[in-house]
Amino acid sequence: MFVDEAKIYVRGGDGGAGCKGFRREAHVPKGGPDGGDGGSGGRVILQADSALSTLLDFHYKHHFKAQRGQHGKGSRMNGAVGDDMVLKVPVGTVVHDAETGDQMADLDRAGQRVVVARGGRGGRGNIHFVTPTRRAPAFAELGEPAEERWVTLELKLLADAALVGFPNVGKSSLIARMSAARPKIADYPFTTLVPNLGVVRAGEHSFVVADVPGLIEGASTGAGLGHAFLRHIERTALIVHVVDLSGGFEQRDPVHDVEVIDAELSAHAEDLGGRPQVVVGNKVDIEGAREQSEALAAWCAERERPYFAVSAVTGEGVDAMVLAVGEAVHQLRRSEGPAESYEGTYVYEPKDERTITVKRAGGNAWQVLGRAIERMVIMTEIDNPEAIAYLQRRLARAGVEKALEDAGAREGDSVTIGPVTFEYESVGAAATTGEDEEA
């Protein structure tokens, strides 16, 4: 089963909480803090795998979650880090954030990896909050919740050449003649409903050819699943335009067919209209087809397009066409140069992650938005006065207090940050003393 679209939910692992522990041993009445850090949660990673050719695995399972980090312990023992979850996808998969529509990655080379959901950071143990005036901090950070989102996966086939044209012009028969591919072939339109790939040997060269389901007029606007089919042409180096010289059931004009499909390619993506193209007139063995072939050949000659008259049934002209396509693909790929190298794993980060936004929530209520700021609140023990005091100074240093003042907030107003609502109280200069600088 060929599946080229999927929508999945991904969530990293939550971070483990830091420990608020104190050293305990005989004859040491005032042991210092020794709470270890929580472990960070695992990440959800997508990795391009050349052994896959479909998104079928994501057709039946849609939810994926990485392992959470373990909590810290006393004696400065840090919690274990959660394992990453690696999901393998076909080479050529494009990843989008389902909510924003932003492109997260284009995995067009085997081995490429992208983190689509980061794990939560582990909370720090109380050993990190020791200062000259706070020798025994009785608080630690909670673990950070992991990122979660819905992402859409869209597969664009990676082929060197694509066979395009109206339905029932013989594209499937042609790919079966050119390669070892065995697509469904029948004498009625829209036999091919999913793309087929075949490897073709052409003299000293070999190339991958895709048989794209038939296109119709209006395909660029979605007619006949046009968008779903046209995207599989976007990465090809060469377009092989197959035309039915017999005119088919509707007795269409081959020249008009080429013009219609050219217009649909240009409307779908501007660069497709200028993509190198070879025109192949198929079914030349049928009575009356050679006259149509001469007219199409003259039209192609005026536009300097290579043209070949072939018969997928008898094999007439196929070998010469295959050699020409193989040489053209070889020259085009060589002109592109070597593929760019890549190292490590790309991490997708939403735009303006550290931006602070203050919004009036009605009356004397305010809401502060910003992932970094919300993370500070979520990782704080809200029922611990010492932890709250530390958080207040951190928020002031981060610019939240100034942003609220600029927006018009006053003492006593309610301020919501993430899941928590506070009463606004300015800490003023106390926030700049530096006694609570992070370790």
Secondary structure, 3 states (H helix, E strand, C coil): CCCCEEEEEEECCCCCCCCCCECCECCECCCCECCCCCCCCCCEEEEEECCCCCCCHHHHCCEEECCCCCCCECCCECCCCCCCEEEEEECCEEEEECCCCCEEEEECCCCCEEEEECCCCCCCCHHHHCECCECCCCCCCCCCCCCEEEEEEEECCCCCEEEECCCCCCHHHHHHHHCCCCCCCCCCCCCCCCCEEEEEEECCEEEEEEECCCCCCCHHHCHHHHHHHHHHHCCCCEEEEEEECCCCCCCCCHHHHHHHHHHHHHHHCHHHHCCCEEEEEECCCCCCHHHHHHHHHHHHHHCCCCEEECCCCCCCCHHHHHHHHHHHHHHHHHHHCCCCCCCCCEECCCCCCCCCEEEEEECCEEEEECHHHHHHHHCCCCCCHHHHHHHHHHHHHHCHHHHHHHHCCCCCCEEEECCEEEECCCCHHHHHCCCCCCC
